Amino acid sequence: MPVRLSDDYIKRLEAPAKGHRLVFDSHPDAPRGFGLRITAAGSKSFVLRYKVGGKDRLLTIGEYGKNSWRLPAARKQAGEYRQQVNTGADIIEHRRTEREEQNFADVAEDYCLRHADKLKRGDQVRWVLDKHVVPTLGERKLSAIRRPDIIELIESIAKTSPRVAALALLRIKQVFAYAEDRELIDVSVAATIKPSRVSRALTPKSRGRVLDDDEIRSFWENVEGCGMHKLTAILLKFVLVTGVRPGEAAGMRWEEVSGNAWTIPASRRGKTDTEHHVPLTDTALGLLAQARDEAARLSKRRKKKAAGYVFEARPGAPITTGAIGRAVSKHANALGNVEADTWGRWTPHDLRRTCRTGLAAAGISDTVAEAVVGHTRKGIIGVYDRHRYDIEKRAALEAWERRLLRIVKPDEDASAKVISLVVSQG
């Protein structure tokens, strides 16, 4: 329904739940078909709807905003376009023929530069596109890519890595949607491709891989002598001892450690927006001391001052989660990391799950165990129960430490194991 557009009205206009909404302008200065499009994501752009050859066209004039198009200027521009349309011109078609059509690689790069690189995990978006999509579709013109081409690619990836295949399909759809919004293509051929229709393997499943006692023992005994970067090996042990996410440990800074506790800032927590307090047991502190010595050795050898990261693999940069995963995969045989049941070989994140399972086996309540690994409590309990469980979490991690040490050194007295382990680690 036409309304008289104004800045106040546009600012108050709410986004639709899905798709987009068009609001046409009834202002006397507005040409026929001029209006505003607002998407579910909240993006607002001025548009001009017109017909040519019996076909409906929706021409994007520009994005509304302080540093973009203002309402009076957009009305004026729409009027000029309307005059061209009234003479029979098809502005959208003319734009397409004027510019050379881009291939998938060009559009994917533009999408990353303008959007994905600004996201917290933008590097992962680039990795999926560069490694799994661009080598196959990169040189193809967008208009030449068909649904069967995309489905064939996703099915081939799913044979070895269903999770990566699902991510690849998501990124392809995002690139095509980006191209459609900028009128590089008429319609996205990927928009209606559903993961479940491509392959059942793409349907997300909760992973349940947990290391058994023999695997824990083999990992602990061999990880520092298998040829892996020493700081990576120490980090993996630290994840098993504390139950933190590998990515949280990878970005750990010395300034976050105070005495026998570590506070992970909210800005570095992938799935929540609150900080997380991690009590450090003697074994965890021993591993940190070992990491400090190794970092100091590397800094002296490189003749460059460390940047404050606990696990600084390269000058000024921490270990990445990708590097951690590649290290575990490369040294799988030396670590005793073998295929097991449904889940295959264990991954770095499975060490965190093993810690959580070990807490339950040690008799720790679900409430405390979930607090240890930093899971957010949901519902009414999460709203009203603000207790941090610091004392309970420390007792829980000490119980897991005793259990872990009985596994890795079954022939030693439990009380002596912590002392000997800490002494040996620095």
C-alpha positions in Angstrom: 0.0 0.0 0.0 1.5 3.4 -1.0 2.5 5.7 1.8 4.3 9.1 1.8 7.9 8.1 2.6 9.9 10.2 5.1 13.1 9.7 7.0 11.2 9.1 10.2 8.9 6.5 8.6 11.9 4.7 7.0 13.8 4.6 10.2 10.8 3.2 12.1 10.0 0.6 9.4 10.5 -2.9 10.8 12.1 -5.7 8.8 9.8 -8.6 7.7 10.3 -12.1 9.3 11.6 -13.4 6.0 12.1 -12.4 2.4 11.6 -8.7 1.7 8.9 -6.0 1.8 8.2 -3.3 -0.7 6.8 0.1 0.3 5.9 2.5 -2.6 6.1 6.2 -2.2 2.9 8.4 -2.7 4.8 11.7 -2.5 3.9 14.1 -5.3 7.5 14.3 -6.4 7.9 10.5 -6.6 7.6 8.9 -10.0 5.4 5.9 -10.5 7.0 2.7 -9.1 9.4 4.4 -6.8 9.7 2.9 -3.3 11.8 1.3 -0.6 12.7 -2.4 -0.2 13.5 -3.7 3.3 14.9 -7.2 3.7 14.7 -9.6 6.7 18.2 -8.7 7.6 17.2 -5.1 7.9 18.8 -3.7 4.8 16.9 -0.7 3.2 17.3 0.3 -0.4 15.5 2.6 -2.8 14.0 0.9 -5.8 12.1 1.6 -9.0 9.6 -1.0 -10.3 8.8 -0.8 -14.0 7.6 -3.0 -16.8 9.2 -3.6 -20.2 8.1 -6.1 -22.8 5.5 -7.5 -20.4 8.2 -8.3 -17.8 8.3 -6.8 -14.3 11.6 -5.2 -13.3 12.8 -4.0 -9.9 15.7 -1.6 -10.3 17.9 -1.0 -7.2 18.8 2.7 -7.0 20.9 2.5 -3.9 21.0 1.8 -0.2 19.3 4.2 2.2 21.5 5.7 4.9 23.5 8.7 6.1 26.5 7.9 4.0 24.5 6.5 1.1 21.3 7.6 -0.7 19.1 10.2 0.9 15.4 10.3 0.1 15.2 13.5 -2.0 18.1 12.4 -4.1 16.7 8.9 -4.6 13.3 10.4 -5.7 15.1 12.6 -8.3 17.2 9.7 -9.6 14.1 7.5 -9.9 12.4 10.3 -11.9 15.3 10.3 -14.4 15.1 6.5 -14.7 11.4 6.7 -15.2 11.9 9.0 -18.1 14.2 6.5 -19.7 11.8 3.6 -19.1 9.0 5.6 -20.7 11.0 5.7 -23.9 11.2 1.9 -23.9 14.6 1.5 -22.3 15.3 -1.5 -20.1 17.9 -0.1 -17.6 18.6 -3.4 -15.9 19.3 -5.2 -19.2 21.4 -2.4 -20.4 23.5 -2.6 -17.3 24.0 -6.3 -17.8 25.2 -5.9 -21.3 27.5 -3.0 -20.5 29.5 -4.9 -18.0 31.4 -8.1 -18.6 29.8 -11.0 -16.7 31.9 -12.1 -13.7 32.9 -15.7 -13.0 32.2 -17.4 -9.7 35.7 -16.8 -8.3 35.4 -13.0 -9.0 32.1 -12.7 -7.2 33.2 -14.9 -4.3 36.2 -12.7 -3.8 34.0 -9.6 -3.9 31.6 -11.2 -1.4 34.5 -11.9 1.0 35.9 -8.4 0.7 32.6 -6.6 1.2 31.0 -9.0 3.7 32.6 -12.2 4.9 36.0 -10.7 5.9 34.1 -8.4 8.4 32.7 -11.4 10.2 34.3 -12.9 13.3 35.0 -16.2 11.5 35.5 -14.7 8.0 38.7 -16.7 7.5 36.7 -19.9 7.7 34.3 -18.6 5.0 37.3 -17.9 2.7 38.9 -21.3 3.5 35.8 -23.3 2.4 35.3 -21.3 -0.8 39.0 -21.3 -1.8 39.7 -24.9 -1.0 36.5 -26.7 -1.9 34.4 -24.5 -4.3 36.6 -22.2 -6.4 38.8 -25.0 -7.8 35.7 -26.5 -9.4 33.3 -23.6 -10.1 35.8 -20.6 -10.0 36.3 -20.1 -13.8 32.6 -20.7 -14.6 30.4 -17.7 -15.4 27.6 -17.4 -12.9 24.9 -17.7 -15.5 26.5 -20.9 -16.8 26.3 -22.7 -13.4 23.3 -24.9 -12.9 21.7 -26.7 -10.0 23.1 -30.1 -11.1 26.6 -28.6 -11.1 26.3 -27.5 -7.5 24.7 -30.7 -6.4 27.4 -32.8 -8.0 30.1 -30.8 -6.3 28.5 -31.0 -2.9 27.9 -34.8 -3.2 31.6 -35.3 -4.1 32.7 -33.4 -1.0 30.2 -35.2 1.2 31.8 -38.6 0.4 34.8 -37.7 2.6 33.6 -34.8 4.8 29.8 -34.2 5.2 30.3 -31.2 7.5 32.6 -29.4 5.0 30.0 -30.3 2.3 27.2 -28.6 4.3 29.4 -25.6 4.8 30.3 -25.4 1.1 26.7 -25.5 0.1 25.9 -22.7 2.6 28.8 -20.5 1.2 27.7 -21.2 -2.4 24.2 -20.1 -1.6 25.5 -16.9 0.1 27.6 -16.0 -2.9 24.7 -16.5 -5.3 22.4 -14.5 -3.1 25.0 -11.7 -3.0 25.1 -11.7 -6.8 21.3 -11.7 -7.1 21.1 -8.6 -4.8 23.6 -6.8 -7.0 21.7 -7.8 -10.2 24.6 -9.8 -11.6 22.1 -12.6 -12.1 18.3 -12.8 -12.4 17.8 -15.5 -9.8 20.0 -17.7 -7.6 20.0 -21.3 -8.8 21.3 -22.4 -5.4 18.6 -20.8 -3.3 16.3 -23.7 -3.2 18.8 -26.5 -2.9 18.2 -28.2 0.5 21.0 -30.2 2.2 18.8 -33.1 3.0 17.8 -33.4 -0.7 21.4 -33.5 -1.8 22.6 -36.1 0.7 21.5 -37.5 4.1 25.1 -37.1 5.2 24.6 -33.3 5.2 22.0 -33.5 7.9 23.8 -32.2 11.1 24.4 -34.9 13.7 25.7 -34.4 17.2 29.2 -35.7 17.5 29.8 -38.2 20.3 33.5 -39.2 20.0 35.1 -39.7 23.4 38.6 -41.1 24.0 38.7 -44.3 26.0 41.4 -44.9 28.7 43.9 -46.6 26.3 43.5 -43.7 23.8 44.0 -41.1 26.6 47.1 -42.9 27.8 48.6 -43.2 24.3 47.9 -39.6 23.5 49.4 -38.3 26.8 52.5 -40.5 26.5 53.3 -39.7 22.8 52.0 -36.2 21.9 55.2 -34.4 22.9 57.5 -36.9 21.2 55.7 -37.5 18.0 57.3 -34.6 16.0 54.4 -32.2 16.6 55.2 -28.6 17.4 55.8 -28.6 21.1 53.5 -25.7 21.9 50.7 -27.5 20.0 51.3 -30.7 22.0 51.1 -28.7 25.3 47.9 -27.0 24.2 46.2 -30.3 23.4 47.1 -31.6 26.9 45.8 -28.4 28.3 42.4 -28.8 26.5 42.1 -32.3 28.0 42.9 -31.1 31.5 40.7 -28.0 31.5 37.8 -28.9 29.1 38.1 -25.6 27.3 37.5 -25.2 23.5 40.7 -25.6 21.5 40.1 -22.2 19.9 39.8 -20.5 23.3 43.1 -22.1 24.4 44.8 -21.1 21.2 44.1 -17.4 21.8 45.0 -17.5 25.5 47.1 -14.6 26.7 49.2 -14.4 29.8 47.4 -11.2 30.9 44.2 -13.4 31.3 45.9 -15.6 33.9 45.8 -14.5 37.5 47.3 -16.9 40.1 45.6 -20.2 39.7 42.7 -19.1 37.6 42.2 -18.1 33.9 39.4 -15.7 32.7 38.5 -16.1 29.1 37.0 -12.7 28.0 33.6 -12.6 26.4 35.1 -11.3 23.1 36.9 -14.6 22.6 34.1 -17.0 23.4 32.7 -18.4 20.2 29.2 -19.4 21.3 28.4 -17.1 24.2 28.7 -13.5 25.1 29.9 -13.9 28.6 33.4 -14.4 30.1 34.3 -17.8 31.5 36.4 -18.5 34.6 38.6 -21.6 34.5 40.2 -22.8 37.7 43.7 -24.1 37.0 44.8 -27.3 38.7 48.4 -28.2 39.4 48.6 -30.1 36.2 47.2 -27.2 34.2 49.7 -24.8 35.8 52.5 -27.2 35.1 51.5 -27.2 31.4 51.4 -23.4 31.4 54.9 -23.3 32.9 56.1 -25.6 30.2 54.5 -23.4 27.6 56.2 -20.3 29.0 59.6 -22.0 28.9 59.1 -23.1 25.3 57.8 -19.7 24.2 60.9 -18.0 25.8 63.2 -20.5 24.0 61.5 -19.7 20.6 61.6 -16.0 21.3 65.3 -16.1 22.0 66.0 -18.1 18.9 63.9 -15.8 16.7 65.4 -12.7 18.4 61.9 -11.3 18.6 59.9 -10.4 21.7 56.9 -12.5 22.3 53.5 -10.8 21.9 51.9 -12.2 25.0 50.2 -15.3 23.7 50.6 -18.4 25.7 50.7 -20.6 22.6 52.6 -18.4 20.2 53.6 -20.6 17.3 54.7 -17.8 15.1 56.1 -14.4 16.0 53.2 -12.2 17.1 50.5 -14.8 16.3 48.9 -17.6 18.2 48.4 -21.2 17.0 45.3 -21.4 14.8 42.5 -24.0 15.3 43.2 -25.2 11.7 46.8 -25.8 12.6 45.8 -27.8 15.7 43.5 -30.0 13.7 46.1 -30.6 11.0 48.7 -31.6 13.6 46.4 -34.2 15.1 45.6 -35.6 11.7 49.2 -35.7 10.6 50.4 -37.5 13.7 47.3 -39.7 14.2 49.2 -43.0 14.0 51.9 -41.9 16.5 49.2 -40.7 18.9 47.3 -44.0 18.7 44.4 -42.1 17.1 42.5 -44.8 15.2 39.1 -45.1 13.6 36.4 -45.8 16.1 32.8 -46.8 15.5 30.7 -44.1 13.9 32.9 -41.1 14.5 36.3 -42.1 13.1 39.5 -40.7 14.5 39.3 -38.2 17.4 39.7 -34.5 16.8 41.0 -31.7 19.1 37.5 -30.8 20.2 36.9 -34.5 21.3 39.5 -33.9 24.0 37.1 -31.3 25.5 34.2 -33.8 25.2 36.4 -36.4 26.9 37.0 -34.1 29.8 33.3 -33.4 30.1 32.6 -37.2 30.1 35.3 -37.7 32.7 33.7 -35.2 35.0 30.5 -37.2 34.9 32.4 -40.4 35.5 34.1 -38.8 38.5 30.6 -38.2 40.1 30.3 -34.5 39.3 26.8 -33.2 38.9 25.6 -32.0 35.5 25.1 -28.5 36.8 28.7 -28.2 37.9 30.2 -30.1 34.9 28.4 -27.8 32.5 29.7 -24.8 34.4 33.2 -26.3 34.1 33.1 -26.4 30.3 31.4 -23.1 30.0 28.0 -24.1 28.6 25.3 -21.5 28.9 22.4 -22.5 31.1 19.1 -22.0 29.2 15.6 -21.1 30.3 14.4 -19.7 33.6 17.3 -21.2 35.5 19.8 -19.4 33.3 18.0 -16.1 33.9 17.9 -16.4 37.7 20.8 -18.6 38.8 23.8 -16.3 38.6 26.1 -18.3 40.8 29.5 -18.8 39.1 30.3 -22.1 40.9 34.0 -21.2 41.1 34.6 -23.4 44.2 32.6 -26.3 42.8 34.4 -26.0 39.4 37.8 -26.2 41.1 36.8 -29.3 43.1 35.4 -30.8 39.9 38.6 -30.2 37.8 40.7 -31.6 40.6 38.6 -34.7 40.7 39.0 -35.0 36.9 42.8 -34.4 37.3 43.0 -37.3 39.8 41.1 -39.6 37.4 43.2 -38.5 34.4 46.4 -39.2 36.2 45.3 -42.6 37.3 44.7 -43.3 33.6 48.0 -42.0 32.3 50.1 -43.4 35.2 48.2 -46.4 36.5 51.1 -47.8 38.5 51.8 -44.6 40.6 50.2 -43.3 43.7 47.6 -40.7 42.8 48.9 -38.2 45.4 52.4 -38.4 44.0 51.5 -38.2 40.4 50.5 -34.5 40.5 53.7 -33.5 42.2 55.9 -35.5 39.9 54.1 -34.3 36.8 54.3 -30.7 37.8 58.0 -31.0 38.6 58.7 -32.7 35.3 56.9 -29.9 33.4 58.9 -27.1 34.8 
